[in-house]
Amino acid sequence: MPKYPDIKVYLTNRDGNAFAILSRCKKALTLAGKEDKWSEFLTEATSADYPHLLITVMKWFEVE
């Protein structure tokens, strides 16, 4: 179960580059009123490679 199951991030049929994914995640956090968590998420998500970014997104959000 993700950290924020009430926040959905759409990854299917979208641009899959890291910048686009991070942009969608930031928007989702902002819309959910949790923009104060952005720095924590960004640090974790960008601490390694692209697969780690995807895993982090799935750990934090409901992914569709």
MARKOL-477650 format. One line per field, with one value per residue: residue in three letters; x, y, z of N, C-alpha, C in turn. Coordinates in Angstrom, 3 decimals. Each point is the difference from the previous one (the first is absolute). Layout:
MARKOL-477650
code	ala; ...
nxx	X; ...
nyy	Y; ...
nzz	Z; ...
caxx	X; ...
cayy	Y; ...
cazz	Z; ...
cxx	X; ...
cyy	Y; ...
czz	Z; ...
END
This chain:
MARKOL-477650
code	met; pro; lys; tyr; pro; asp; ile; lys; val; tyr; leu; thr; asn; arg; asp; gly; asn; ala; phe; ala; ile; leu; ser; arg; cys; lys; lys; ala; leu; thr; leu; ala; gly; lys; glu; asp; lys; trp; ser; glu; phe; leu; thr; glu; ala; thr; ser; ala; asp; tyr; pro; his; leu; leu; ile; thr; val; met; lys; trp; phe; glu; val; glu
nxx	0.842; -0.315; 0.969; -0.359; -0.797; -0.285; 1.306; -0.586; 0.943; -0.267; 0.396; -1.129; 0.437; 1.099; 0.559; 0.902; 0.390; 1.122; 0.299; -0.592; 0.592; 1.129; -0.236; -0.398; 1.071; 0.725; -0.590; 0.153; 1.215; 0.193; -0.606; 0.764; 0.623; 0.849; 0.007; -0.226; -0.559; -0.068; 0.617; -0.748; -1.095; 0.309; 0.388; -1.080; -0.843; 0.795; -0.081; -0.614; -0.212; -0.312; 0.434; 0.976; 0.034; -0.159; 0.910; 0.686; -0.306; 0.254; 1.095; -0.011; -0.322; -1.300; 0.455; -0.333
nyy	-1.177; 0.951; 0.845; 0.418; -0.988; 1.125; -0.023; 0.294; -0.772; 0.603; -1.252; -0.654; -0.291; 0.178; 1.201; -0.933; 1.199; -0.002; 0.987; -0.687; -1.097; 0.637; 0.535; -1.191; -0.473; 1.013; -0.092; -1.314; 0.182; 0.915; -0.728; -0.882; 1.156; -0.793; 1.217; 0.014; -1.050; 1.000; 0.752; -0.556; 0.126; 1.224; 0.198; -0.648; 0.623; 1.021; -0.849; -0.505; -1.133; -0.125; -1.259; 0.568; 0.896; -0.972; -0.683; 1.121; 0.261; -1.289; 0.299; 1.126; -0.388; 0.147; -1.005; 0.745
nzz	0.000; -0.878; 0.174; -1.209; 0.437; 0.618; -0.250; -1.163; -0.519; -1.137; -0.211; -0.166; -1.217; 0.683; -0.050; -0.238; -0.457; 0.665; -0.826; -0.961; 0.429; 0.206; -1.167; -0.450; 0.596; -0.434; -1.178; 0.074; 0.483; -0.917; -0.923; 0.618; -0.176; -0.612; -0.522; 1.307; -0.588; -0.872; 0.866; 0.929; -0.753; -0.381; 1.242; 0.432; -0.808; 0.259; 1.008; -1.071; -0.622; -1.282; 0.060; 0.691; -0.965; -0.891; 0.644; 0.096; -1.264; -0.232; 0.711; -0.690; -1.246; -0.196; -0.708; -1.032
caxx	-0.842; 0.833; 0.000; -1.157; -0.860; -1.039; 0.583; 0.249; 0.917; -0.234; 1.237; -0.278; -0.307; 0.572; 1.442; 0.633; 1.304; 0.041; -0.487; -1.455; -0.529; 0.158; -0.962; -1.319; 0.009; -0.076; -1.363; -0.887; 0.197; -0.536; -1.464; -0.445; 0.323; 1.168; 1.193; 1.116; 0.672; 0.701; 1.450; 0.283; -0.215; 1.002; 1.280; -0.048; -0.212; 1.157; 1.232; 0.635; -0.278; -1.383; -0.861; -0.230; -1.011; -1.306; -0.317; -0.350; -1.337; -0.962; -0.018; -0.637; -1.299; -0.759; 0.456; -0.870
cayy	1.177; 1.205; 0.963; 0.864; -0.720; 0.901; 0.817; -0.802; 0.493; -0.762; -0.277; -0.701; 0.836; 1.333; 0.125; -0.728; 0.474; 0.303; 1.353; -0.011; -0.727; 0.859; 1.091; -0.522; -0.259; 1.288; 0.502; -0.816; 0.407; 1.350; -0.075; -0.673; 0.852; -0.546; 0.484; 0.027; -1.295; -0.062; -0.090; -1.361; -0.903; 0.250; -0.528; -1.466; -0.462; 0.282; -0.444; -1.098; -0.070; 0.088; -0.991; 0.446; 1.061; -0.645; -0.700; 1.019; 0.488; -1.026; -0.047; 1.199; 0.330; -0.962; 0.196; -0.533
cazz	0.000; -0.071; 1.094; -0.226; -0.953; -0.516; -1.063; -1.195; -1.025; -1.217; -0.734; -1.248; -1.170; 0.259; -0.224; 1.080; 0.449; 1.433; 0.276; -0.133; 1.150; 1.173; -0.140; 0.359; 1.438; 0.693; -0.184; 0.825; 1.395; 0.150; -0.040; 1.223; 1.146; 0.690; -0.688; 0.944; -0.100; -1.282; 0.177; 0.484; -1.123; -1.024; 0.477; -0.070; -1.375; -0.850; 0.657; -0.753; -1.433; -0.478; 0.662; 1.384; -0.093; -0.177; 1.252; 0.980; -0.351; 0.403; 1.458; 0.530; -0.584; -0.785; -1.375; -1.059
cxx	0.890; -0.172; -1.225; -0.924; -1.103; 0.514; 0.339; 0.951; -0.158; 1.307; -0.255; -0.438; 0.458; 1.469; 0.708; 1.341; -0.082; -0.558; -1.522; -0.644; 0.085; -0.984; -1.401; -0.095; -0.116; -1.411; -0.973; 0.117; -0.611; -1.525; -0.564; 0.300; 1.188; 1.300; 1.205; 0.786; 0.851; 1.505; 0.415; -0.145; 1.109; 1.361; 0.038; -0.048; 1.229; 1.321; 0.706; -0.427; -1.506; -0.910; -0.312; -1.057; -1.392; -0.445; -0.441; -1.391; -1.054; -0.081; -0.791; -1.456; -0.690; 0.340; -0.988; 0.656
cyy	1.244; 0.910; 0.921; -0.651; 0.868; 0.918; -0.901; 0.719; -0.918; -0.151; -0.680; 0.976; 1.447; -0.002; -0.613; 0.522; 0.485; 1.385; 0.076; -0.707; 0.853; 1.164; -0.455; -0.261; 1.301; 0.573; -0.764; 0.368; 1.369; -0.023; -0.659; 0.825; -0.494; 0.439; 0.102; -1.315; -0.119; -0.195; -1.405; -1.018; 0.142; -0.571; -1.520; -0.488; 0.167; -0.453; -1.135; 0.095; 0.064; -1.071; 0.373; 1.109; -0.626; -0.729; 0.997; 0.565; -1.004; -0.151; 1.159; 0.168; -1.217; 0.282; -0.651; 0.223
czz	0.000; 1.216; -0.072; -1.019; -0.600; -1.113; -1.175; -0.942; -1.206; -0.783; -1.335; -1.077; 0.184; -0.396; 1.204; 0.439; 1.450; 0.321; -0.070; 1.193; 1.263; -0.030; 0.395; 1.503; 0.790; -0.100; 0.890; 1.476; 0.261; 0.043; 1.254; 1.252; 0.801; -0.666; 0.931; -0.015; -1.264; 0.161; 0.456; -1.136; -1.042; 0.393; -0.114; -1.446; -0.880; 0.609; -0.736; -1.466; -0.317; 0.619; 1.454; 0.037; -0.103; 1.265; 1.065; -0.266; 0.464; 1.512; 0.594; -0.435; -0.593; -1.466; -0.963; -1.327
END
